[in-house]
C-alpha cells in the first residue's frame, strides 16, 4: 500500500511540476482560436435510422425529372388554360420535392432528422491564419461552426456554447474570437444574451442580419411586387455584378432589354400572375414551407413583425408554441441587440461591425430605394446608420461618407462600424478578407481610426483592392462590350422604335 501511495504522490508531483509549463505556453500564445459562425445556407443532411446520411438537397435523376415535369405542367396550365389554381397546385408539388426535407412542423421543430457538420475539434489548428469563411477548405486555422439554419437562434446558441467549450479545450485557450456572418450574427447575439461573453476575447460581425432584412419583412406581409421593376433589376444587377468584361456584357444586355421595354413587359406579366395566385401561393406553399422555420422570423424587422405574424398565422392556435419561440428571440435579442453589444464591450469583449452598401436590394417587393450588400439593408446591418435612397445622396451628416451615401453618426456604435461600398453579401475579395483577419487578430478594441489602411468608409474596386471612398466613386461600366451593345441598342431603337408599343397585349 505504501508503494502505491508513493507512486501516486510521485505522479501528482510530476503533474504539478508540468502545469506551470502548460500555463506558460498558453500565456505566451497571443493568437486566440477563431470560430467562424456561418450564415444561412450551410449544408444540411438527412440522417437515416442506420446512421447513414443524405444531403437535404441531394436529388435522384427521377426526382429531378419529376420536379421539371411538375414545373412544366404548371406553366402549360397557366399559358394554355389560364388555370391559376392548377398552376399553383403543380408548383406546390415541385416545391414539395425541392424543400420536402426542410419542412418544420407547426411548433417550429424539424420534421426530418437533420444533422450538420462543423469542423472537428479534435485537432489544434488555431495558429494557421488561413481561414475558411464559407466552405471548409483544407487546411485552415479557424473552426467553422455549422448549424441548422432553419431553427431558432436561441436553440442554436446552446450548440454554439458547447462548440466553444470544445475549441477551448483543444487549443488550451480560455477565450475564443467569434467571426460571425449574416445569420451567424443572430446566433452569436443569442449566445451573448444567454451566456454572456466571458468566453469571448473579441467579436467581429460581418453583414449582420440581427435587425432583419426588408425583403423578408415585405414578403411576410405579402408586399410582393414586380410591376415596373425593370429599372430596379437593372440597378441591382449593375451594382452586384461589377465591371469585368463578362459582367459588362450581361449588364449591357439587361440595359438594352430595359431600354426596349422588354424587362418591364415580362415583369409586369409575372406581377399579374402573382396578383391572381398570391393568396393561394401563401396559403398552400409559403406559410407551411417557410413561416414555420423559426430562423426566418429572425430576419423580419421589428417594423413588420406584428403585422407579419397576423398575416402568416392569424389567430390559429396551432401556431401558439411557434409564436412563443419566435417572440423570445425578437423581444430579448433583436430588440435588445444594442444593449447586448454594449454589455459585451463593458465586460471587456471588443466588438467590430462591418456592413456593405452601394448595392440595390433585390427588386421583388414594394421597397425600391433601399441599399445594402445585395441582401441585407445597410440601415439594419449597421444598427441605424442613415443611408441615402438608392441613387440619391444625403445633404448633410455628422459622419457623412465622402460620397454622401452614408451618415454613420446615427448608428449605434459609430466608432466601431465600417462600411464597404460594393462589397456584396458573400463574394469577398482577398483584400476584404485581409481586413477581416486584421479585425479578428487585433488586440483590444479597434476603431475606425486605428488603422489608416482601413478607414470607416472603403470601396471594393473591381474586386481587387480596398481603398478609401472618394466623392465621385460610382460603379460605371465603360468597357468595349458595354459601349458596343449600347450602340447596337441605339440603332435597334431607331429602326424599330415602335416595337415595344406594338407588342400584343395579353390578358394575364
N, C-alpha and C positions, 0 to 999 in steps of 0.2 A: 504493500500500500504506500509506504514511504517513497519507493522508487517511482510509482505512478504519479504521486504528488509532486515529486521533484521534477519529473519530465514536464508535467503540466505548468509548473511555475516557470521553468526554463523557456517553454514555448511562449508563455504570456509575456515574459520579459523581452524576448526577441521581437514579438509583435509590437510591444510598446516602443522598442528602440527604432523600429522601422516607420512608425506612424509619423514622426516629425519629417521624415524624408518625403513621404507621400504628400503631407500637408504643404511642405515647401515647394514641391513640384506644382501643386495646384495653384499656390500663390504666385509662382513665377509665370504661369501661363496667363497672359492678359488677353487672349483671344477666346471670347466666350462662344460656346456652341450656338449655332443658328438653327432655329426651326422655322421653316417656311410653311405658313398656313395658307394652303391654296384656296382659290376661289371656286366658284360654281363650275361644275363640269368634270370633276375628277372621275376616273374610271370606276364604274360600279360592276359588281359581279354577282350573279345569282348562284347561290350555293345549294346543291342537291343534297339529298339525305345521306348519300355516301361520302359527302365531303368534297366532291368534285365541283368545279366552278365553270360558269359560262358567262361571257360578257353580257351585261344587260342589253347592250345594243348589238349583239352578235346574231346575225340573221342567216338562216339557211337559204340556199337558192330558191327553195319552194316558198319560203316566207317573203322573200324579196319579190318573186313573181306575183304572189297573191296581193301584196301591197300595191304593186304597179298596176295590176288589173283593177283593183278597187278604185284607185285614183282615176284611172282612165274611164271606168264606168261612170264615176261621179261627173266627170267633165262631159261625157256623152249625154247623160241625162239632163244636164243643165243646158247644153248647146242645142240639143235636138228636141227636147220636150219641155223646156222651161220648168223642169221638175226640181224645184228647190229643196223639197223635203227629201227626195231621192238622192239629191246631191249631198246633203248633209249626212244622210244615212250611210252612204258609201264612204264618205270621208271619215266618219266615226269608225268604220271597220278598219280603214287604213291606219288611223291613229291607234286603235287597239293593238295592231301588230307592232307599230313603231314604239309605243310607250307602254305596252301592257305590263312589262316587268317593273315599271317605275311607279305604279299606282300606289297611293296611300288610302287607308280606309277613312271613314267619316271622323275618326278621332285623331287623324294625323300620324298613324302608325303605318310602317311599311307592310304591304300585303305579301310580297315575295321576300324570302330570306336573302337580304342583300349584304355583301361584305365589301370592304375596300382594303387597299394595301398601302400603308405608309412605308417609308424607308425603315428597314430593320434597325433596331437599336442595340445590336449585339457587338458592334464594332465602333471604336472611336475614330471618327474621320474629321473631327471639327477643325483641325489645323490646315486642312485643304481648303483654300479660299476660292476654288472653282465651284460655283453654285449652280444648282438646277432649280429654276424658278417654276416651271410648269410641268416638265416631264422629268423622270428620274434617269438622267444621263449618268453614265459611269466613267470615271469615278467623280464624286463630288463631295464637298465638305459639309454642306448643310443637310439637315434632316427634314425631308419633305413629309408633312403631315397630311394625309388624305382622309377624307371623311365622307359620309353620305350627305351630299349637299341638299337633299330634299328635306332633311329633318330639322327640328328646331335648333337654332344656335345654342339654346340653353342646355339641351341634351348633349350636343357635340362638345360643349365646353368641358363636360365631365371627362370625355375621352381625351381631350387635349391635356387636361390636368394629369392624367395617367401617363401620357406620352412624354410630357415634360419631366416627370419623375424618372422615367426610363432613360432619357437622354442625360439627365444629371448624373445618374448612376454610372453610365458607361464612360462618361467624359471626366468624371471627378470634379465637376464644377457645381457650385451651389446655385448658380443662376444661368439663365439662357437669354439669348436675343430672339425676339419674335419678329419675323418678317412676314407681314400679312398682306394679302392681295384680294381686292374685291370683296366677295362674301366672306373670305377669311377674316376680314376685319370685324364682321358681325360676330363670328365665333370668338375672336380674341377679346372683344369688348364684353361679351357674355362671360368669358373666363375671368376677366378683371372684376366684373360685378360679383361673381360667385366666390372667387378665390383670392382676390387682391393681386398684388404684384411683387410679393416677397421673393418669388422665384424668377423674376424677370429683370435682367440687367438693363436692357433698353428695348424699345418697341418702335418699329418702323411700319407705317401704314401707307400702302400704295393703292391708289384708285379706290378709296373706301366706299363701300355700299351701305355704310352704317345708318345713313338717314334716308335711304331709299333711292328709287330711280323713277323719274317721271313717267317713263314708258309703262312700267308695271302699274303705277298708280292709275294711269289713264286706262289701261287695259282692264284692270279690276273694277273700274267704274263704267265700263262699256263705252268709253270715249274713243273708239277706234274710227279712224277717218283717213281715207285715201284720196278724197276728192281734191283735184288740182294740186297734188303733191309732187308734180314733175320737177319743179324748181327745187323743192326740198330734197328730193332724191339726188338731183344734180349737185346740190351743195354738200350733201352727205358724202357722196362718192368722191367728190373733188378733194374734200378735206381728209377723208380716210385714206384714199389710195396714194396720194402724193404725186411725185414728179418724174419717176423714171419712165423710160420710153413705153413700156408695155402699159403702164397705168395711164400715161398720157393718151394712148390710143383709146383705151376704154372710156376715159373721161371725155375725150373729144367725140366719141361715138354717142355717148349719152347726151352731151350738149347738142349734137346735131339732131337727135331724135326729139329733144325738148324744143328746139327751135322750130321744128316741123309740126309740133303739136301732138306727136305720137305718144309721148310719155303720158301726158295728161289724158289722152284718149283712152289708153289702156287702163290707167289707174282709176279713172272715173267709172269705167265699166266695172272694174272689180269692186269699187265702192258701192255701186248699185246692187251688186250681188250680195255684198255684206249687209246692206240695209234690209234685204229681204230674208236673210238667213241668220242674222246676228243672234236673235233670241234663242233659236234652236241650237245654234253652234255653242252658245254658252251653256244652255240647259243640258245638252246631251253630250258635250265633249269637254269644254274647257273647265267647268267647275269641278267635275269629278277627276279630271286629269291633273290640273294644276292648283286649284284653290285648296285642295286637301293636303298639299305639301306645305308643312308649316314654314319652311325656309322661304317660300315665295312671299309670305307676308312680311318678312323682314326687309323686303325690297319695296314695300308700299310706304311712301312718305306720309308723315303724320297728317298733312292737309287732306289726303284722300282716304285715310284709314277707316273712319266710321262709316262713310258712305260706301266704301268698298265692301265692308262686312255685310251691310244691308243688301247691297246689290247681289253679292255672291250667295249669301246664306239666308237672307230674310229673317224670319222668325222660326226657322226649322230647328227644333230642339235636338235633332240628331247630331248637330254640329257643336253642341254646347261645350263638350270636352276640348275639341279642337280650338274653339274660340278662346277658352281659358288659357290654353298653351300659347297661342299667338299674342294674346293680351299681356302675358307675363313678360315676353321679350319686348314688346312695343312700349309698355309703360316703364319697365325697370331698366331697359338698356337703350333702346333707340331714343326715347325722350329724355334720357339721363346721360347721354354719351359725353357731353361736355363736363359734367360733374365726375364721371368715371375717369376720364383722362386727367382732369385736374388732380384728383386723388392719387393717381399713379405718379404724377410728377411731384406732388407734395411728399410722397413716400420715397422719392429718390430714383424713380424709374423715368429716364428721359423718353420723350415722345417726339417723333418726326412724322409729318404728313406730307404726301406728295400727290398732286392732282394733275390731270390733264385738262387742257382747254383748247379752244380754237377749232373743234370738230363739231359739226352739226349733229344733233340727235337723229336717230333713225326715224324717218318721216312716215309713221303709221298711225299717229294719234292727232288730237287737236293741238298738241304742243308743237309750235312751229318755229320758235325763236330761241329755244334753249341751246346752250352749247356745253360741250363736255369732252369726254375722251372717246366718243363714239357710242358709249352705252350709259355711263353714269354722268349726271349733270354736275358741273363744276360747283354749283352753289350747294349741293348736298354733300359732295365728297369733301369739300373744304370746311364744312360746318359753318356756312353762312357768308362766304365771300360774295360780293356783288359782281355779277357777270353781265356785261353788256348783252343786249339781244343779239342773236347771231346776225352778223353783217353790219352791226352798228358799233357805236363807241360810247364810252362814258364821258361826260363832260368834265367831271372832277372826281377827286377821291383822295383821302389822306395817304393811302398806299397804292397809288394808281400805277398799273403796269405801263411801260413805255409805249405800248401800242394802244393804250386806253381801253383795253378789253376787260381788265380785272381790277377791282378795288379790294385789296387784301385786308384793309383795316376793319372790315365788318365780319371777318371770320373769327371763330372762337379763339384761335391761337396764331395770330399773325406772325409772331416771331419764329414759329416752328412749322410753318406751312409753305411749301414750294409749289410752283405752278409751271408746268412744262407744256408749251404750245405744240400742237400737232403730235403729241405723244398719245398713240392710240391705246386702248384698254389692254391689249395683250401683246401686240407686236413691238417688242422692246429692242432698241438699238444697243450696240455694245457700250457706247459712252453713257447711256442711261443706266445700264447695269453697273458700270463703274461708280456712278453717283450713288446708287443704292448700296453698293458694297461699302463706300465711304461712310454712309449713314449708319450701316449696321455695325461697323467696327469702331466708330468714333467713341472715345472715352469721355463721357459727360453728355451734357445737353447741347446738341448742335443748334445753331440759329441760322437764319437766312443771311447773316453777315459773317459767319465763322470762316467760310472758305470762299475766296474770290472766284474760284473756278465754278462755284455753284451758287449763283445769286438767286434771289427769290423768284424771279421771272426768267425762265430759259426757253429756248426753242430747239426742237429737234430738226435739224436741217438735212433733208434728203436721206434721213435715216442713217446718217453717217457721223454726225457730231452734235454736241450741245454747245450753245453759246448764249450770252445774254440777249434777251429780246430787244429789238430796236423798233423805233416808232413806225417804220414803213414795212415791217415784216408782214407779208401776206403770201399765201401759197398760190402762186401763179404759174401755170404751165405754159411754157414758151417753146417747147421742143418742136422739131421738124414735123412729126406726125400730128401734133396739135394744130400747127399752122396749116398743114395740108388739108386736114379734114375740115377746118374752118372755111378755107377757100372753097372746097367742094360743096360744103353746105350752102354757102352763099350763092354759088352757081345753080345748085339744085333749086333753091328757093326762087331765083329769078325765072327759071324755066317752068317750074311747076308751083308757082306762088299760091295758086288756089287749091292745091292738092288736099290740104287738111280740111278746108272748108267744104269740099265736095265729097268727103268721105260719107258713106251711107250711115244713117243714124239708126242704130239698133235699139230695140226696146228690151232692155235687160229685165 
